[in-house]
Amino acid sequence: MEYSEVKNKGGKKVSNKKHHYHDCVDLNKSASIEQCMNEETDTPVTPGGTRLVRIPVNLGDFNVTTHMVANIEFPYPVSEIKDIKKRVVILQCRLMTRTSASPDDQFSSGPFPLFIKGYVRKNIQYASPCYNEAGECVSSEMKSLTVKVPFECMTSVNLDSPAQLPVTNTRSEFDFFRAQDLGKGFPEKDKFLSSDISQFHQTSTAAYNSLPYCELLAHEIVEWDEATDRHSHHYGYSHSPVAEGHFHHIVEKMMVTFTVSVLQEQQVRITALP
């Protein structure tokens, strides 16, 4: 960077900064990275003994298989499919457990229903034919279509590690005895013996339970995509596989197997080494 002095309209000298640039690289800035130094250090460690920690506990890993059939329509004619990129997306994965019945009934391994909902995102890359004046296919354009194929299923699972059962909330109403005068038309010695309907008393408890959750570990997809309306470009071969043709609709059959891990945060007693 260089500095030069110029005069403004009032005759005063002001500095003018000149920046040197070459194409898109600022030559005044270094493109190299300096090596940083490091050294080992000691950090505080929990003293040895028995500790109670709250950590995610793996309740089990499961391979879930679901089957899907979908009708897909293309906006442009398709001569052939080149590639299909797929991604499994889980929108909901819920382990539904029963509630705790007593203080001695806090953990259970099931079986419990596991509800799963999501979709398979598919990006279909295909060749769309282009025609010359004679009506013959001489070239093609690469296009893509993105679709989402939804799925929803329920499966019963037995957990490898027991889940902590949710504790229910409680509400209990109580009253106070009151003796009140009956008023006119009743003997003075008689009283209204009951609770006061104009008063309300209640005690309640609420438990903030730990909700089990899922992680998606892997998936495998086996699919069949078959055209249902293929037509040939030549009149003499309306449905012949030897002639070039195109289609707009396919029927897709998929077998999707994905691996999910079910976890829950629990308090675990561990022994820390000294």
C-alpha positions in Angstrom: 0.0 0.0 0.0 1.4 3.4 -1.0 0.5 6.9 0.4 0.6 10.1 -1.7 -0.5 13.7 -0.9 -3.0 15.5 -3.1 -4.7 18.9 -2.7 -8.5 19.3 -2.3 -10.5 22.2 -3.6 -9.6 24.2 -0.5 -5.9 23.8 -1.2 -5.3 21.5 1.8 -3.1 18.5 1.5 -4.8 15.1 2.1 -3.4 11.7 1.9 -4.5 9.3 -0.8 -4.1 5.5 -0.3 -3.3 3.5 -3.4 -4.1 -0.1 -3.3 -2.3 -2.5 -5.5 -4.4 -5.4 -6.8 -3.6 -8.0 -9.4 -6.7 -9.6 -10.8 -8.6 -11.1 -7.8 -5.6 -11.5 -5.5 -4.7 -8.8 -2.9 -0.9 -8.6 -3.1 -0.8 -6.8 0.3 -2.1 -9.9 2.1 -0.1 -13.1 2.5 -1.6 -16.3 1.3 0.7 -18.4 3.6 -0.4 -19.7 7.0 2.1 -19.5 9.9 2.6 -22.7 11.9 1.3 -22.5 15.4 3.1 -23.9 18.4 1.5 -26.3 20.8 2.4 -28.2 24.0 0.8 -30.7 26.3 -1.0 -29.4 29.4 -2.8 -30.8 32.4 -6.5 -30.2 32.9 -8.5 -30.7 36.1 -9.7 -34.4 36.5 -12.6 -35.5 38.7 -11.2 -37.3 41.8 -11.5 -41.1 41.9 -14.6 -42.7 43.4 -18.3 -43.4 42.5 -20.0 -40.7 40.6 -23.5 -40.1 39.2 -23.5 -38.8 35.7 -26.3 -37.9 33.2 -25.4 -39.3 29.8 -27.1 -40.6 26.6 -27.7 -44.4 27.0 -28.1 -46.5 23.9 -31.3 -48.4 24.3 -30.8 -50.4 21.1 -29.9 -50.3 17.4 -32.5 -51.6 14.9 -32.7 -52.3 11.2 -36.1 -51.2 10.0 -37.4 -52.2 6.5 -40.3 -50.5 4.7 -41.7 -51.0 1.2 -43.0 -48.3 -1.1 -44.7 -48.0 -4.5 -44.9 -44.6 -6.2 -46.1 -43.3 -9.6 -43.7 -40.6 -10.9 -44.6 -38.3 -13.9 -41.9 -36.4 -15.8 -42.5 -32.9 -17.2 -40.4 -33.7 -20.3 -40.1 -36.9 -22.4 -37.5 -39.3 -21.1 -35.4 -41.5 -23.4 -33.4 -43.1 -20.6 -32.6 -42.5 -16.9 -28.9 -41.8 -16.3 -28.7 -41.8 -12.5 -30.8 -41.4 -9.3 -29.3 -39.9 -6.2 -31.2 -40.8 -3.0 -31.3 -39.6 0.5 -33.4 -40.9 3.4 -34.9 -38.3 5.7 -36.5 -39.2 9.0 -39.0 -36.6 10.2 -40.3 -38.5 13.2 -38.9 -41.4 15.3 -40.8 -41.9 18.5 -40.5 -44.8 21.1 -43.9 -45.0 22.9 -43.4 -46.5 26.3 -45.9 -47.2 29.0 -46.0 -45.1 32.2 -44.5 -46.0 35.5 -47.0 -47.8 37.8 -45.0 -47.5 41.1 -41.7 -46.3 42.5 -40.4 -49.9 42.0 -41.4 -49.9 38.3 -39.2 -47.3 36.7 -37.4 -49.2 33.9 -38.6 -51.6 31.3 -37.2 -53.3 28.1 -40.5 -53.5 26.3 -41.7 -54.6 23.8 -42.6 -51.0 22.8 -43.9 -49.6 19.5 -41.5 -47.5 17.5 -43.2 -45.0 15.2 -41.2 -43.8 12.2 -42.1 -41.2 9.6 -40.1 -39.7 6.8 -39.4 -39.7 3.0 -36.9 -40.6 0.4 -35.6 -37.7 -1.5 -34.7 -38.7 -5.1 -33.0 -36.6 -7.7 -33.5 -38.3 -11.0 -31.1 -37.4 -13.8 -32.4 -38.3 -17.3 -31.9 -37.7 -21.0 -34.7 -35.9 -22.8 -34.7 -36.4 -26.6 -34.3 -33.6 -29.2 -35.6 -34.1 -32.7 -34.4 -32.9 -36.1 -36.7 -32.0 -39.0 -37.2 -35.7 -40.0 -38.5 -36.5 -36.5 -35.6 -38.6 -35.6 -33.8 -38.4 -32.3 -30.3 -37.1 -32.9 -29.4 -35.7 -29.5 -30.6 -35.3 -26.0 -30.6 -32.8 -23.2 -29.7 -33.7 -19.6 -32.5 -32.8 -17.1 -33.3 -33.7 -13.5 -36.4 -34.2 -11.5 -36.5 -34.1 -7.7 -39.3 -35.9 -5.9 -40.0 -36.9 -2.3 -41.5 -40.4 -1.7 -43.0 -40.5 1.8 -43.3 -43.4 4.1 -44.7 -44.1 7.6 -44.6 -47.3 9.6 -44.6 -48.8 13.1 -42.5 -51.6 14.4 -42.4 -53.3 17.9 -38.9 -53.4 19.4 -37.3 -55.1 22.5 -34.7 -52.9 24.0 -31.2 -54.0 24.8 -31.0 -51.6 27.6 -34.2 -50.7 29.6 -35.8 -47.3 29.0 -36.7 -45.1 31.9 -40.5 -45.0 32.1 -42.3 -41.6 32.4 -43.8 -40.7 35.7 -47.4 -39.5 35.5 -48.6 -36.1 36.8 -51.0 -36.0 39.8 -53.8 -33.7 40.8 -55.6 -34.1 44.2 -58.5 -31.9 45.4 -59.2 -31.3 49.1 -61.8 -29.4 51.1 -62.3 -27.9 54.6 -65.3 -28.4 56.8 -67.4 -25.3 57.5 -70.4 -24.8 59.7 -72.6 -21.9 58.6 -75.9 -20.4 59.6 -78.9 -21.6 57.6 -80.6 -18.2 57.6 -84.3 -17.4 57.8 -86.8 -20.2 57.9 -84.5 -22.5 59.9 -84.1 -22.9 63.7 -81.1 -21.0 65.1 -79.5 -24.1 66.5 -79.4 -25.8 63.1 -76.3 -25.3 61.0 -75.2 -25.9 57.4 -72.5 -28.6 57.9 -70.4 -29.2 54.7 -67.5 -27.7 52.7 -67.7 -24.3 51.1 -68.6 -24.6 47.4 -67.2 -21.2 46.7 -63.6 -22.4 47.6 -61.3 -24.7 45.7 -58.2 -26.4 47.0 -55.8 -28.7 45.1 -52.3 -30.1 45.2 -50.6 -31.2 42.0 -47.3 -32.7 40.9 -45.5 -32.7 37.5 -42.6 -34.9 36.3 -40.3 -33.7 33.5 -39.4 -37.0 32.0 -36.5 -37.7 29.6 -37.9 -38.4 26.0 -36.2 -41.1 24.0 -34.8 -40.0 20.7 -33.3 -41.5 17.5 -30.2 -41.2 15.4 -30.0 -42.4 11.7 -26.9 -44.5 11.2 -27.2 -46.0 7.7 -29.6 -47.0 5.0 -29.9 -49.4 2.0 -32.3 -49.0 -0.9 -33.3 -51.6 -3.5 -35.5 -50.1 -6.2 -37.2 -51.0 -9.5 -38.2 -48.2 -11.9 -40.3 -49.3 -14.8 -41.8 -47.1 -17.6 -45.5 -47.6 -18.2 -46.1 -45.5 -21.4 -43.0 -45.9 -23.6 -43.6 -45.0 -27.3 -41.2 -45.5 -30.2 -40.2 -42.6 -32.4 -40.8 -44.7 -35.6 -44.3 -45.5 -36.7 -43.5 -49.0 -37.7 -42.2 -49.8 -34.3 -44.8 -48.4 -31.9 -43.9 -50.6 -29.0 -40.7 -52.3 -30.1 -37.7 -52.2 -27.7 -35.3 -52.1 -30.7 -36.3 -48.5 -31.7 -35.5 -45.3 -29.9 -38.4 -44.1 -27.8 -39.5 -42.0 -24.8 -41.8 -42.1 -21.8 -43.4 -39.8 -19.3 -44.4 -42.1 -16.4 -42.7 -44.7 -14.3 -43.8 -47.0 -11.5 -41.3 -47.2 -8.7 -41.0 -50.0 -6.2 -38.6 -49.6 -3.3 -37.4 -51.6 -0.4 -35.8 -49.3 2.1 -33.8 -50.6 5.1 -32.4 -48.1 7.5 -30.6 -48.4 10.8 -31.7 -46.3 13.7 -30.2 -46.0 17.2 -32.7 -45.3 20.0 -31.2 -43.3 22.9 -32.3 -41.7 26.2 -30.6 -39.5 28.7 -30.3 -41.3 32.0 -28.5 -41.0 35.3 -25.8 -43.7 35.4 -23.5 -44.5 38.3 -19.9 -44.9 37.3 -16.6 -45.4 39.1 -13.9 -42.8 38.3 -10.3 -44.0 38.3 -8.0 -42.1 40.7 
